Amino acid sequence: MHDLLQPLLAKVPVLGLPRRLARSGLGIGDAAKLHLLPDGLIGITLPLRHHILGLIPHRATRYLGHLDDAATALLTPALLHGDHLRVRIVDVTAEHLSPTGLPEVHVSVWGAPRPRPGAA
């Protein structure tokens, strides 16, 4: 059984998003997964909608983007240890609604807090 989950990151932006996100079917509350990338960043994947041959809707697990350096430093030990983390989309702004013209996505990460090194 998992420990009680607490918010580790209440709302953190996802960086490196694709330029077009409006038609992906991404919504608030969608579950996502975190993965350590070879370059040391933490990537986010989740099932997104796309169209085969431009006509047939299909959902497939896709790379969404990555977390910033501060979030990566906080979550890397938990990922290396294999801790259970709950990741949810908490804010989505499609590119056509954003003042910058670029999509914005924020996630929350919940998990069992890890003791800090040197803490007794």
C-alpha contacts under 8 A as a table, 3 or more apart, distances in Angstrom:
res1	aa1	res2	aa2	distance
2	H	5	L	7.94
2	H	84	H	7.36
3	D	112	A	6.05
4	L	111	G	7.58
4	L	112	A	6.31
5	L	110	W	5.70
5	L	111	G	4.53
5	L	112	A	5.03
5	L	113	P	7.88
6	Q	110	W	5.29
6	Q	111	G	5.42
6	Q	112	A	6.01
6	Q	113	P	6.98
7	P	10	A	5.79
7	P	108	S	7.44
7	P	109	V	6.12
7	P	110	W	4.31
7	P	111	G	6.46
8	L	108	S	7.80
8	L	109	V	5.62
8	L	110	W	5.20
8	L	111	G	6.32
8	L	113	P	7.09
9	L	12	V	6.47
9	L	71	A	7.63
9	L	108	S	5.44
9	L	109	V	5.06
9	L	110	W	6.82
10	A	107	V	7.58
10	A	108	S	4.82
10	A	109	V	6.54
10	A	110	W	7.93
11	K	90	V	7.05
11	K	106	H	5.86
11	K	107	V	5.47
11	K	108	S	4.89
11	K	109	V	7.85
12	V	67	L	7.53
12	V	71	A	7.60
12	V	106	H	5.22
12	V	107	V	5.48
12	V	108	S	6.40
13	P	67	L	6.84
13	P	68	D	7.57
13	P	104	E	7.42
13	P	105	V	5.91
13	P	106	H	4.26
13	P	107	V	6.48
14	V	17	L	6.89
14	V	64	L	7.96
14	V	65	G	5.82
14	V	66	H	5.56
14	V	67	L	5.29
14	V	68	D	7.39
14	V	104	E	7.40
14	V	105	V	5.60
14	V	106	H	5.64
14	V	107	V	7.07
15	L	65	G	5.49
15	L	66	H	5.22
15	L	67	L	5.93
15	L	68	D	6.83
16	G	64	L	7.74
16	G	65	G	4.86
16	G	66	H	6.22
17	L	64	L	5.93
17	L	65	G	5.01
17	L	66	H	7.97
17	L	103	P	7.17
17	L	104	E	7.74
18	P	21	L	6.48
18	P	64	L	7.21
18	P	65	G	7.71
18	P	103	P	7.87
19	R	95	E	7.43
19	R	102	L	6.20
19	R	103	P	6.67
20	R	23	R	7.56
20	R	95	E	6.72
20	R	102	L	7.91
20	R	103	P	7.17
21	L	24	S	5.45
21	L	26	L	7.68
21	L	94	A	6.22
21	L	95	E	6.92
21	L	103	P	6.49
22	A	25	G	7.17
22	A	26	L	7.75
22	A	94	A	5.10
22	A	95	E	6.66
22	A	96	H	7.76
22	A	103	P	7.95
23	R	26	L	7.94
23	R	49	R	7.46
23	R	50	H	7.75
24	S	48	L	5.49
24	S	49	R	4.71
24	S	50	H	6.19
25	G	48	L	6.26
25	G	49	R	5.62
26	L	30	D	7.08
26	L	48	L	6.50
26	L	49	R	7.89
26	L	92	V	7.70
27	G	30	D	5.85
27	G	89	I	6.93
27	G	91	D	7.93
27	G	92	V	6.66
28	I	88	R	7.59
28	I	89	I	5.07
28	I	90	V	5.13
28	I	91	D	5.88
28	I	92	V	6.62
29	G	88	R	5.48
29	G	89	I	5.15
29	G	90	V	6.11
30	D	88	R	5.54
30	D	89	I	5.37
31	A	46	L	6.87
31	A	86	R	7.72
31	A	87	V	5.87
31	A	88	R	4.67
31	A	89	I	6.63
32	A	44	I	6.52
32	A	45	T	5.76
32	A	46	L	4.74
32	A	47	P	7.88
32	A	86	R	7.91
32	A	87	V	5.31
32	A	88	R	5.81
32	A	89	I	7.28
33	K	44	I	5.62
33	K	45	T	5.38
33	K	46	L	6.36
33	K	86	R	7.86
33	K	87	V	6.27
34	L	42	I	6.32
34	L	43	G	5.68
34	L	44	I	4.83
34	L	45	T	6.64
34	L	79	L	7.97
34	L	87	V	7.59
35	H	42	I	5.51
35	H	43	G	5.13
35	H	44	I	6.38
35	H	45	T	7.75
35	H	79	L	7.61
36	L	40	G	6.44
36	L	41	L	6.11
36	L	42	I	4.69
36	L	43	G	6.23
36	L	76	T	7.50
36	L	79	L	7.34
37	L	40	G	5.47
37	L	41	L	5.38
37	L	42	I	5.77
37	L	43	G	6.19
38	P	41	L	7.40
41	L	66	H	6.61
41	L	67	L	6.90
41	L	68	D	7.77
41	L	69	D	7.44
41	L	72	T	6.19
42	I	66	H	5.48
42	I	67	L	5.71
42	I	72	T	5.87
42	I	76	T	7.59
43	G	63	Y	7.17
43	G	64	L	7.50
43	G	65	G	5.75
43	G	66	H	4.21
43	G	67	L	6.58
44	I	63	Y	5.99
44	I	64	L	5.56
44	I	65	G	5.59
44	I	66	H	5.75
44	I	67	L	7.75
45	T	61	T	6.36
45	T	62	R	5.39
45	T	63	Y	4.46
45	T	64	L	5.49
45	T	65	G	7.58
46	L	60	A	7.92
46	L	61	T	5.07
46	L	62	R	5.70
46	L	63	Y	6.86
46	L	64	L	7.13
47	P	59	R	5.83
47	P	60	A	5.01
47	P	61	T	4.06
47	P	62	R	6.03
48	L	59	R	5.32
48	L	60	A	5.67
48	L	61	T	6.12
48	L	62	R	6.19
49	R	57	P	6.67
49	R	58	H	5.58
49	R	59	R	4.39
49	R	60	A	6.61
50	H	57	P	5.83
50	H	58	H	5.46
50	H	59	R	6.25
50	H	60	A	7.63
51	H	54	G	4.85
51	H	55	L	5.56
51	H	56	I	5.06
51	H	57	P	4.42
51	H	58	H	5.73
52	I	55	L	5.89
52	I	56	I	4.99
52	I	57	P	6.40
52	I	58	H	6.78
53	L	56	I	6.72
67	L	71	A	6.07
67	L	72	T	6.22
68	D	71	A	5.53
68	D	72	T	6.15
69	D	72	T	4.97
69	D	73	A	6.13
70	A	73	A	5.20
70	A	74	L	6.38
71	A	74	L	5.13
71	A	75	L	6.11
72	T	75	L	5.29
72	T	76	T	5.67
73	A	76	T	5.69
73	A	77	P	7.79
74	L	77	P	7.09
75	L	78	A	5.35
75	L	79	L	6.32
76	T	79	L	5.12
76	T	80	L	6.08
77	P	80	L	5.10
77	P	81	H	6.06
78	A	81	H	5.11
78	A	82	G	6.11
78	A	83	D	5.21
78	A	114	R	7.34
79	L	82	G	5.02
79	L	83	D	6.04
80	L	83	D	7.86
83	D	111	G	7.57
83	D	112	A	7.71
84	H	111	G	6.27
84	H	112	A	7.63
85	L	109	V	6.56
85	L	110	W	5.65
85	L	111	G	4.75
85	L	112	A	7.79
86	R	109	V	5.63
86	R	110	W	4.99
86	R	111	G	6.30
87	V	107	V	6.66
87	V	108	S	5.69
87	V	109	V	4.63
87	V	110	W	6.51
88	R	107	V	5.51
88	R	108	S	5.49
88	R	109	V	6.81
89	I	92	V	7.47
89	I	105	V	7.28
89	I	106	H	6.07
89	I	107	V	4.44
89	I	108	S	6.53
90	V	105	V	7.73
90	V	106	H	5.67
90	V	107	V	5.17
90	V	108	S	6.32
91	D	104	E	7.75
91	D	105	V	5.54
91	D	106	H	4.99
91	D	107	V	6.93
92	V	103	P	7.60
92	V	104	E	5.78
92	V	105	V	4.59
92	V	106	H	6.63
93	T	97	L	6.28
93	T	98	S	6.07
93	T	103	P	5.60
93	T	104	E	4.97
93	T	105	V	6.41
94	A	97	L	5.46
94	A	98	S	6.27
94	A	102	L	7.33
94	A	103	P	4.72
94	A	104	E	6.60
95	E	98	S	5.21
95	E	100	T	7.82
95	E	101	G	4.95
95	E	102	L	4.51
95	E	103	P	4.11
95	E	104	E	7.42
96	H	101	G	6.02
96	H	102	L	7.64
96	H	103	P	7.80
97	L	101	G	7.24
98	S	101	G	5.17
98	S	102	L	6.14
98	S	103	P	6.39
98	S	104	E	7.42
99	P	102	L	7.79
115	P	119	A	6.75
116	R	119	A	5.59
